[in-house]
Amino acid sequence: MTNVPEFLTNFNSHAPAFTGLFRFNEPMAGHTTFNVGGPADLWIRPEGDGFSGYAAALLEAAGEGGIPVFILGRGANLVVSDRGIRGIVLDTTGYTGLEREEGDTLWFRSGTTVDEALEAAAARSLSGLEFLAGMPGSIGGALWMNARCYGREMADIVTTVRFLERGKVLTMTQHKKDYDYKKSPFQGRDLLILEGAFALTEKAPGLIREEMKNRRRDREQKGQYRFPSAGSAFKNNRKFGKPTGKIIDDLGLKGLSRGDAQIAPWHGNLIINRGRASARDIKTLMDEVHTRVYEALGFSLEPEIIFAGEGF
Ligand SMILES: Cc1cc2nc3c(=O)[nH]c(=O)nc-3n(C[C@H](O)[C@H](O)[C@H](O)COP(=O)(O)OP(=O)(O)OC[C@H]3O[C@@H](n4cnc5c(N)ncnc54)[C@H](O)[C@@H]3O)c2cc1C
């Protein structure tokens, strides 16, 4: 792999103008909701209108230089390894806001937080995104994950996505049939989601805000914000006959810990960082839960959390 600082110096000498931030050996713990993760060789966060042009050029040059690039949203579904990420972390959180409005369809930039998008929609009396209220994460990350809650998922509301793949910017109409439980057509590909369009419907602002408030309160009552985490640790699976949290709970595993990583004493499918957990602690705990459930019931739990970086 090419030396990363040297790569950036060469690249920036002919790249589109850069606005934003970059740092070498940047600890990823500060960029994930779990608060774990070692250094990225280069963490770079282009900002504003120049984001797409700069990101496109960077991805192309990194590809030519054999430098891997990891795309980062709000880090709300990630465990980054203690050794960190080799190559470049391209952080999308500087690319935020409403890109454009087409009637009741709103286009959001990928780094926009889900809550910022909701606020923008509510301010226009547009309904459809409320089910996501209080879910940490970016629009890009939520699309990539096909995030879901309260019986709805991103696939229900997204109409079009603009993304960058192999040097081309593509705008594609989205179809629900191409999505599945926690699966989107963007997974398993080298691409960068730039913007997503959502078809919303008019509704009284009071009703929209009421639902947002209820969703946020429900999450608070479920203890989701009490400790750093990445939300549900494992996926649900209808074949198991009950939610994964209930399976883990019924086996008496709530409260089990490895180092400072612990299965939340109040929820079987939430792994929390009690303060100084390492990525290794979290991985070891998840492996342990997987083994115990498999040995007891023959079910193979699938992690929902994404493990990124060197050494997993
Ligand atoms: C307290 C809490 C509650 C949660 N509740 C829920 C819930 O109810 N439902 C749910 O589904 N999830 C939930 N999550 C998980 C998380 O919020 C979602 O998965 C969210 O969509 C992740 O978005 P992100 O921007 O943080 O993505 P990241 O964690 O940064 O990235 C996730 C994946 O998406 C890729 N990615 C991110 N942005 C882009 C982009 N622009 N282009 C291409 N790839 C990209 C990354 O490379 C990575 O593979 C919860 C998490 C927490 C901490």
The ligand as an SDF file (V2000), in Angstrom:
LIG
                    3D

 53 58  0  0  0  0  0  0  0  0999 V2000
  -29.0230    3.8860   20.5060 C   0  0  0  0  0  0  0  0  0  0  0  0
  -29.1120    3.2790   19.1200 C   0  0  0  0  0  0  0  0  0  0  0  0
  -30.3420    2.8850   18.6140 C   0  0  0  0  0  0  0  0  0  0  0  0
  -30.4440    2.3200   17.3310 C   0  0  0  0  0  0  0  0  0  0  0  0
  -31.6650    1.9330   16.8790 N   0  0  0  0  0  0  0  0  0  0  0  0
  -31.7680    1.4120   15.6370 C   0  0  0  0  0  0  0  0  0  0  0  0
  -33.0530    1.0260   15.1120 C   0  0  0  0  0  0  0  0  0  0  0  0
  -34.0950    1.1900   15.7410 O   0  0  0  0  0  0  0  0  0  0  0  0
  -33.0930    0.4810   13.8630 N   0  0  0  0  0  0  0  0  0  0  0  0
  -31.9710    0.3200   13.1150 C   0  0  0  0  0  0  0  0  0  0  0  0
  -32.0660   -0.1660   11.9890 O   0  0  0  0  0  0  0  0  0  0  0  0
  -30.7500    0.6690   13.5860 N   0  0  0  0  0  0  0  0  0  0  0  0
  -30.6210    1.2160   14.8160 C   0  0  0  0  0  0  0  0  0  0  0  0
  -29.3960    1.5920   15.2820 N   0  0  0  0  0  0  0  0  0  0  0  0
  -28.2050    1.4180   14.4480 C   0  0  0  0  0  0  0  0  0  0  0  0
  -27.8880    2.6640   13.5910 C   0  0  0  0  0  0  0  0  0  0  0  0
  -28.4850    3.8130   14.1380 O   0  0  0  0  0  0  0  0  0  0  0  0
  -28.3610    2.5130   12.1530 C   0  0  0  0  0  0  0  0  0  0  0  0
  -27.8790    1.3330   11.5660 O   0  0  0  0  0  0  0  0  0  0  0  0
  -27.9430    3.6920   11.2810 C   0  0  0  0  0  0  0  0  0  0  0  0
  -28.6230    3.6050   10.0630 O   0  0  0  0  0  0  0  0  0  0  0  0
  -26.4510    3.7220   11.0080 C   0  0  0  0  0  0  0  0  0  0  0  0
  -26.1450    4.9070   10.2980 O   0  0  0  0  0  0  0  0  0  0  0  0
  -24.6950    5.5530   10.3910 P   0  0  0  0  0  0  0  0  0  0  0  0
  -24.7000    6.7980    9.5950 O   0  0  0  0  0  0  0  0  0  0  0  0
  -24.2840    5.6920   11.7880 O   0  0  0  0  0  0  0  0  0  0  0  0
  -23.8350    4.4540    9.6450 O   0  0  0  0  0  0  0  0  0  0  0  0
  -22.3780    3.9080   10.0450 P   0  0  0  0  0  0  0  0  0  0  0  0
  -22.4860    3.1350   11.3230 O   0  0  0  0  0  0  0  0  0  0  0  0
  -21.3840    5.0090    9.9960 O   0  0  0  0  0  0  0  0  0  0  0  0
  -22.1220    2.9070    8.8410 O   0  0  0  0  0  0  0  0  0  0  0  0
  -22.8960    1.7420    8.6870 C   0  0  0  0  0  0  0  0  0  0  0  0
  -22.5580    1.1340    7.3170 C   0  0  0  0  0  0  0  0  0  0  0  0
  -23.0470    1.9810    6.3040 O   0  0  0  0  0  0  0  0  0  0  0  0
  -22.0080    2.3550    5.4040 C   0  0  0  0  0  0  0  0  0  0  0  0
  -22.2680    3.7420    4.9960 N   0  0  0  0  0  0  0  0  0  0  0  0
  -22.5670    4.7800    5.8140 C   0  0  0  0  0  0  0  0  0  0  0  0
  -22.7980    5.8860    5.0810 N   0  0  0  0  0  0  0  0  0  0  0  0
  -22.6200    5.5400    3.7800 C   0  0  0  0  0  0  0  0  0  0  0  0
  -22.6870    6.2490    2.5270 C   0  0  0  0  0  0  0  0  0  0  0  0
  -22.9960    7.5410    2.4730 N   0  0  0  0  0  0  0  0  0  0  0  0
  -22.4340    5.5640    1.3920 N   0  0  0  0  0  0  0  0  0  0  0  0
  -22.1170    4.2440    1.4290 C   0  0  0  0  0  0  0  0  0  0  0  0
  -22.0330    3.5320    2.5570 N   0  0  0  0  0  0  0  0  0  0  0  0
  -22.2820    4.1670    3.7200 C   0  0  0  0  0  0  0  0  0  0  0  0
  -20.7190    2.2130    6.2180 C   0  0  0  0  0  0  0  0  0  0  0  0
  -19.5830    1.9770    5.3900 O   0  0  0  0  0  0  0  0  0  0  0  0
  -21.0460    1.0000    7.0850 C   0  0  0  0  0  0  0  0  0  0  0  0
  -20.8020   -0.1950    6.3700 O   0  0  0  0  0  0  0  0  0  0  0  0
  -29.2710    2.1620   16.5620 C   0  0  0  0  0  0  0  0  0  0  0  0
  -28.0350    2.5740   17.0680 C   0  0  0  0  0  0  0  0  0  0  0  0
  -27.9540    3.1310   18.3300 C   0  0  0  0  0  0  0  0  0  0  0  0
  -26.6150    3.5930   18.8470 C   0  0  0  0  0  0  0  0  0  0  0  0
  1  2  1  0
  2  3  1  0
  2 52  2  0
  3  4  2  0
  4  5  1  0
  4 50  1  0
  5  6  2  0
  6  7  1  0
  6 13  1  0
  7  8  2  0
  7  9  1  0
  9 10  1  0
 10 11  2  0
 10 12  1  0
 12 13  2  0
 13 14  1  0
 14 15  1  0
 14 50  1  0
 15 16  1  0
 16 17  1  0
 16 18  1  0
 18 19  1  0
 18 20  1  0
 20 21  1  0
 20 22  1  0
 22 23  1  0
 23 24  1  0
 24 25  2  0
 24 26  1  0
 24 27  1  0
 27 28  1  0
 28 29  2  0
 28 30  1  0
 28 31  1  0
 31 32  1  0
 32 33  1  0
 33 34  1  0
 33 48  1  0
 34 35  1  0
 35 36  1  0
 35 46  1  0
 36 37  1  0
 36 45  1  0
 37 38  2  0
 38 39  1  0
 39 40  1  0
 39 45  2  0
 40 41  1  0
 40 42  2  0
 42 43  1  0
 43 44  2  0
 44 45  1  0
 46 47  1  0
 46 48  1  0
 48 49  1  0
 50 51  2  0
 51 52  1  0
 52 53  1  0
M  END
$$$$
